[in-house]
Every structure is written in C-alpha cells, then in structure tokens.
Amino acid sequence: MPEKSDLPAAMSGISRRRRPPLAWVGNGFLIIVAVLAAYVLVSNLAKNPIEFLQNVLDGLKLGCVYALIALGYTMVYGIVKLINFAHGDVFMVGAFTSFYAVSQFNLHQWPQMLFPAIPAGISLVVGSFTVILLSMVVCTLLAITIERVAYKPLRDAPRIAALITAIGVSFFLEFFGALQFVFSPRFIPYKSPFDTTAWYIQGGIHPIVSGQSSPDNTISFSNIFLIILVASVLVQLFLQFLVRRTKIGVAMRAASFDKPTARLMGINVDRVISFTFAIGAAFAGLGGVLYAIAYASIWTQLGILPGLKAFVAAVLGGIGSLPGAFVGALIMGQAESLTMSYISTPMRDAVAFTILIIVLLVKPTGIFGEPAGEKA
C-alpha cells in the first residue's frame, strides 16, 4: 500500500498530460500576480503592522473553519471521485441544529438543570460539548442518508450523473430549509451556548470589558478564535491518524486506490464509502456550529459560499490530500481577510475564485497533489 500521501495520488483523477506550448503564459501570469500581492502586503505591513497582524488572525479563524469543510470534500473525492456539492449545506444544517438545541431546548444548560450543585464552568463545557455533539450526529445521519438514497444508486453511472445529483441535493436542502415551517428564509440571530470572551495585546494580554471595544492599535482575539483554531488542528491530526494508522484507514486507502481489488481482499467498499461521508459530515457539522458562534447569524443559504470556498481550498491544496486541504483552507482564509481589508469587501469572493482559475491553469493537481502515472 503506498504511503507517500494520506490518500494515494491516483485519487486526484487527473491524468499526466504534456504541458501545452504556451504553459509559460500561465506561469508568467502567476508570477505577476504573486509579485503584486507581495507588494501590497509588504507595503501595508510597513504602514500599519498591528492592523496587518489583526487581519492575519481574522484570516486564520476563517481558514480554520474552511478547513473543517474542505477535509470532507477531499476525503469523499478521494474515495468515490465525487465533488459533493451538498457538503456545504450539511454544514448549514449543523448550524441550525445547534441553534434549535440552544434556543428551543436549552440543551447547553442540561448539566446544571439536572445537577444544580455542579460547578458553572464544568456545566458550561459539558453543555456546549453536548450541543456540538448533537449537531455532528445529525449531520452524520443526514450525510449517510444522502449517500444511500442519492449517490449509491449512481455508483456505476457516469460521473456527470452523480455531479448533477449532488447539485440537486444541494438545492433541495437549501430551498426545503427555507420553507416557513422548516428553518424559514430569514436571517436568524444565533444564540451562542456560551459567552464570548475577548482579549487584546498591549504590553501583555488584557481582557476586553463587556460592551467596550479594544483600544486602538492593539491586536484582539476571542475564546471562539482559540476554540476554532484548536478544533481544526485536532481534527486534522485525528484524520491523519485515522487514515494512516487504523484498520478503517487502510480500507479507505485501498478503496481509493482500486475498488474491485479491495472487494476481492474482503473490504466492504460500500461501508467504507458510507463511513467516509459520515466522518466528513460530522466535522462539517462541527464547523457549522463554530462558524455560527463566531459570526452570530445563520440562514438557509449559509453553506453556499463557505462550501464553494472550501472546495477551492481542497483543489488548491491538492484534492485527495488531507494536509493539502488544510493548507489550502488557511491560504483561502488569508486571501479573503486581506482582500476585505486592503481591496474591498465585495472583491473577496472574486479573489477566491480567481485563485481557483489560476490553480487550474498552472498546477491542476494543487500544492500537495501529484499527477497520476499513465497506465500502459
């Protein structure tokens, strides 16, 4: 079994092709863009380093959320060669699940309601973890249902059929959720299961008093930023361990490499595929909860742009590579944050998809991707 990458390079589905005669045009364009971007960043860093570092932290927070979604994209594509465009909407369902768990059922307060003597801090941690766990379970069950109902019957169909189905499932989740008796089409303020605490750095780390903003020329961050950062790193490490060191990970790599041979070796490929959808959806649900807490507003179209940008991140890093998805997501987060600050807010989406175009033109396999060798 090849160990060169988490999921074999053959998963990328991109054949080795001869470079076109004018490939240098794309490389030249990429160099020009890189030089201009470097000039803008260095000049703004020199003008106001505090503001620049604050934007980097904001981009890191956004990139870590994208990473939680992109990991699911890259795992599913690695196994079944399917771009699951419904993955972003599973992310949205995770956010809404946590919203109703907190606002309607007060699930985050259950430890203190059942055990009044329990310390408030422990109750808060256990209750918040329960809300997140519920969202992950709901997203897992939703993904397994989608895979069994919509994708499994098309396992041997042309890829375009599965792709169109994925888009259809995405639209169904968005517009069914927008019905008044489901989630409604409104923007809904999100009630966090725990209070947000913020700090600023100025000769040390100081708390920001509730209702006040941080002093000028300081770098600020919050507890939700730390939670998102730690969660994304732990998820990445867990998936690395899962894929490389466990029995199911070996089965996933074998199924991604050659499904018929994997079946002959006694691997239940259908179960492996369902597990892959489930684990990706669970972490998308986690990302949905953390995104909603960080940005405090949800609606049924919530998953569209984060889902697409996470897909761009997976392509940028090398689709089929877990480290590639993580690194690509961090790059996407920085690009979006710095674009909003130094160019304009509406340009952030244009820059994200421009990155996709450049990557496809210059290095279609992405940063960590490797072209598959041609078969004889």
C-alpha positions in Angstrom: 0.0 0.0 0.0 1.6 3.3 -1.0 2.4 5.6 2.0 3.6 8.6 0.1 0.4 10.6 0.9 -2.6 10.1 3.0 -4.8 9.2 0.1 -2.9 8.0 -3.0 -2.1 10.3 -5.7 -4.2 8.2 -8.0 -7.2 9.7 -6.1 -6.8 13.0 -7.8 -8.2 11.5 -11.0 -6.0 13.9 -13.0 -4.0 12.2 -15.7 -0.5 13.2 -16.6 -0.6 15.5 -19.6 2.1 17.1 -21.6 2.4 20.8 -20.8 1.0 22.9 -23.6 3.4 25.0 -25.6 2.1 28.2 -24.0 2.2 27.0 -20.4 4.8 29.7 -19.7 2.0 32.3 -20.2 0.1 30.9 -17.2 3.3 30.7 -15.2 4.2 34.3 -16.1 0.7 35.5 -15.1 1.0 33.7 -11.8 4.4 35.4 -11.1 3.0 38.8 -11.9 0.0 38.2 -9.6 2.3 36.9 -6.8 4.6 40.0 -7.1 1.7 42.4 -7.0 0.2 40.6 -4.0 3.5 40.6 -2.2 4.0 44.3 -2.9 0.5 45.1 -1.5 1.1 43.0 1.6 4.6 44.3 2.4 3.5 47.9 1.9 0.5 47.6 4.2 2.6 45.7 6.8 5.1 48.6 6.8 2.3 51.2 7.1 0.4 49.5 9.9 1.8 46.3 11.2 -0.8 46.0 14.0 -3.7 46.2 11.6 -2.0 43.7 9.3 -1.5 41.2 12.1 -5.1 41.6 13.1 -6.2 40.7 9.6 -3.9 37.7 9.6 -5.6 36.4 12.8 -9.1 37.0 11.3 -8.0 35.1 8.2 -6.6 32.3 10.3 -10.0 31.9 12.1 -11.9 31.9 8.8 -9.4 29.5 7.2 -9.7 27.0 10.0 -13.5 26.9 9.5 -12.9 26.3 5.8 -10.5 23.5 6.7 -13.3 21.7 8.6 -15.4 21.7 5.4 -12.6 21.1 2.9 -11.4 17.9 4.7 -14.8 16.4 3.9 -14.6 17.4 0.3 -11.2 15.9 -0.2 -12.0 12.6 1.6 -15.2 12.0 -0.4 -13.5 12.8 -3.6 -10.6 10.6 -2.7 -12.8 7.6 -2.3 -15.6 8.0 -4.9 -14.3 10.7 -7.2 -17.3 12.8 -6.4 -17.4 16.6 -5.7 -20.2 16.5 -3.1 -21.7 20.0 -3.6 -24.2 19.2 -0.9 -21.4 19.2 1.7 -21.8 22.9 2.3 -25.5 22.5 3.0 -24.7 19.8 5.6 -22.5 22.5 7.2 -25.6 24.7 7.3 -27.8 22.0 8.9 -25.2 21.7 11.6 -25.5 25.4 12.4 -29.3 25.2 12.5 -29.3 22.1 14.7 -27.2 23.8 17.3 -29.4 26.9 17.1 -32.6 25.0 17.9 -30.8 22.9 20.6 -29.8 26.1 22.4 -32.7 28.4 21.7 -35.6 26.0 21.9 -34.4 23.2 24.2 -31.7 24.8 26.3 -29.6 21.8 25.8 -26.5 23.7 26.8 -27.9 24.0 30.3 -28.8 20.4 30.9 -26.0 19.6 33.3 -26.9 22.4 35.7 -30.7 21.7 35.4 -30.1 18.0 36.3 -27.3 18.6 38.8 -27.6 22.0 40.4 -24.5 21.5 42.5 -22.2 21.1 39.6 -19.7 24.0 39.1 -20.8 26.5 36.4 -17.6 26.1 34.4 -18.0 22.3 34.1 -21.7 22.7 33.3 -20.8 25.2 30.5 -18.2 22.9 29.0 -20.3 19.7 29.1 -23.4 21.5 27.8 -21.6 23.2 24.9 -19.9 19.9 24.0 -23.4 18.2 24.0 -24.7 20.8 21.6 -21.8 20.3 19.3 -22.0 16.5 19.5 -25.7 16.6 18.6 -25.0 18.7 15.5 -22.3 16.3 14.5 -24.6 13.3 14.9 -27.4 15.0 12.9 -25.1 15.9 10.1 -23.6 12.4 10.1 -27.1 10.8 9.8 -28.0 13.3 7.1 -24.9 12.5 5.0 -25.4 8.7 5.3 -29.0 9.1 4.1 -27.9 11.3 1.2 -25.2 8.8 0.2 -27.6 5.8 0.4 -30.5 7.5 -1.3 -28.9 9.8 -3.9 -25.4 8.6 -4.6 -25.2 4.9 -4.1 -27.6 4.0 -6.9 -25.3 6.1 -9.3 -22.1 4.4 -8.1 -21.5 2.9 -11.6 -23.1 5.7 -13.6 -21.1 8.3 -15.5 -19.6 10.9 -13.1 -21.6 13.7 -14.6 -24.8 12.0 -13.3 -23.5 11.9 -9.7 -22.3 15.5 -10.0 -25.7 16.7 -11.2 -27.3 14.8 -8.4 -25.1 16.4 -5.9 -26.1 19.8 -7.1 -29.8 18.8 -7.0 -29.4 17.6 -3.4 -27.7 20.9 -2.5 -30.6 22.9 -3.9 -33.1 20.6 -2.2 -31.5 21.2 1.2 -31.3 25.0 0.7 -34.9 25.6 -0.5 -36.6 22.9 1.6 -34.9 24.5 4.6 -36.1 27.9 3.5 -39.8 26.8 3.9 -41.5 28.7 6.7 -42.3 25.5 8.7 -38.6 24.3 8.5 -35.9 26.9 9.1 -37.6 29.9 7.3 -35.8 32.1 4.7 -34.9 34.8 7.2 -31.5 35.7 8.7 -31.7 34.5 12.3 -29.6 35.9 15.1 -27.6 33.0 16.6 -27.7 32.4 20.4 -24.3 31.0 21.4 -24.3 28.3 24.0 -21.5 30.2 25.9 -20.5 33.8 26.3 -17.7 35.2 24.1 -14.7 36.5 26.0 -12.2 38.7 24.2 -8.7 39.9 25.0 -6.3 42.5 23.5 -2.5 42.5 23.4 -0.7 45.7 24.6 2.3 45.1 26.7 0.6 41.8 27.8 -2.8 40.1 27.4 -5.7 42.0 28.8 -9.4 41.2 28.9 -11.9 43.4 27.0 -14.7 44.6 29.2 -18.2 43.6 28.0 -19.8 46.3 26.0 -16.5 48.1 25.2 -14.1 47.7 22.2 -10.4 47.1 22.3 -8.1 50.1 22.5 -6.7 51.5 19.2 -3.5 49.9 17.7 -3.9 46.6 19.5 -4.4 43.1 18.4 -7.6 41.4 19.8 -8.8 37.8 19.8 -11.6 35.9 21.5 -12.2 32.5 23.0 -14.1 31.3 19.9 -11.0 32.1 17.8 -8.9 29.8 20.1 -11.6 27.1 20.0 -11.8 27.1 16.2 -8.0 27.0 15.9 -7.6 24.1 18.4 -10.6 22.2 16.9 -9.3 22.4 13.4 -5.8 21.3 14.3 -7.2 18.4 16.4 -9.5 17.3 13.5 -6.5 17.4 11.1 -4.4 15.3 13.5 -7.3 12.8 14.1 -7.9 12.3 10.4 -4.2 11.8 9.8 -4.1 9.1 12.4 -7.4 7.6 11.2 -6.2 7.3 7.6 -2.6 6.1 8.3 -2.8 4.0 11.5 -6.2 2.4 11.7 -7.9 -0.6 10.0 -10.6 1.6 8.5 -7.9 3.9 7.2 -6.2 1.1 5.4 -9.6 0.1 3.9 -10.2 3.7 2.8 -6.8 3.9 1.1 -7.3 0.5 -0.5 -10.8 1.5 -1.8 -9.5 4.8 -3.1 -6.7 3.0 -5.0 -8.6 0.2 -6.6 -12.2 -0.7 -5.5 -12.5 -4.1 -7.4 -9.3 -5.3 -5.8 -10.3 -4.0 -2.4 -13.5 -6.0 -2.7 -11.5 -9.2 -3.6 -9.4 -8.6 -0.4 -12.6 -8.7 1.7 -13.1 -5.0 2.2 -16.7 -3.8 2.3 -16.3 -0.9 0.0 -19.9 0.3 0.4 -19.4 0.5 4.1 -16.1 2.4 3.7 -17.8 4.9 1.4 -20.6 5.5 3.9 -18.1 5.9 6.7 -16.2 8.5 4.6 -19.4 10.5 4.0 -20.2 10.2 7.7 -16.9 11.4 9.1 -16.7 14.3 6.7 -20.2 15.4 7.5 -19.5 15.2 11.3 -16.7 17.7 11.0 -18.7 19.9 8.7 -21.4 20.0 11.4 -18.7 21.0 13.9 -17.6 23.7 11.5 -21.2 24.9 11.1 -21.6 25.3 14.9 -18.3 27.2 15.3 -19.0 29.4 12.3 -22.4 30.3 13.7 -21.0 31.1 17.1 -18.2 33.2 15.5 -20.4 35.3 13.2 -23.7 35.2 15.1 -26.1 34.9 12.2 -27.5 32.0 10.2 -29.8 31.4 7.2 -30.5 28.6 4.8 -28.1 29.8 2.2 -25.3 29.8 4.8 -23.4 26.9 3.3 -23.2 28.0 -0.3 -20.1 30.3 -0.3 -18.2 28.6 2.6 -18.8 25.3 0.8 -17.6 26.6 -2.5 -14.6 28.2 -1.0 -13.7 25.1 0.9 -13.9 23.2 -2.4 -11.5 25.8 -3.9 -9.2 25.2 -0.8 -9.3 21.5 -1.5 -8.3 22.0 -5.1 -5.7 24.5 -4.2 -4.1 22.1 -1.7 -4.4 19.1 -3.9 -7.7 17.3 -3.8 -7.3 13.9 -2.2 -4.6 15.2 0.3 -5.6 15.9 3.9 -2.7 18.2 4.6 -3.3 19.9 1.2 -6.9 20.7 2.2 -5.8 22.2 5.5 -3.1 24.3 3.9 -5.4 25.4 1.1 -8.1 26.4 3.5 -5.6 28.6 5.5 -4.5 30.2 2.3 -8.1 30.9 1.3 -8.8 32.4 4.7 -5.8 34.8 4.5 -6.7 35.8 0.9 -10.3 36.6 1.9 -9.4 38.5 5.0 -6.6 40.6 3.4 -8.8 41.3 0.4 -11.6 42.6 2.5 -9.2 44.9 4.4 -6.9 46.2 1.6 -9.1 46.0 -1.6 -12.8 45.8 -0.9 -15.3 43.5 0.7 -17.2 42.6 -2.5 -13.9 41.5 -4.1 -13.3 38.7 -1.5 -15.4 36.2 -3.5 -13.9 37.2 -6.8 -10.4 36.7 -5.4 -11.3 33.3 -4.1 -12.5 32.0 -7.4 -9.6 33.7 -9.3 -7.3 31.6 -7.2 -9.2 28.5 -8.4 -8.8 29.6 -12.0 -5.1 30.2 -11.6 -4.5 26.9 -9.9 -6.4 25.0 -12.6 -4.3 26.8 -15.3 -0.9 26.5 -13.7 -0.9 23.4 -11.4 -4.2 21.5 -11.7 -3.0 18.9 -9.1 -2.7 21.6 -6.4 0.1 22.2 -4.0 0.4 18.7 -2.5 -1.2 16.8 -5.4 0.8 14.6 -7.7 -0.2 13.7 -11.3 -1.1 10.0 -11.7 1.1 7.9 -13.9 -0.4 6.8 -17.1 -1.4 3.2 -17.3 0.1 1.1 -20.1 
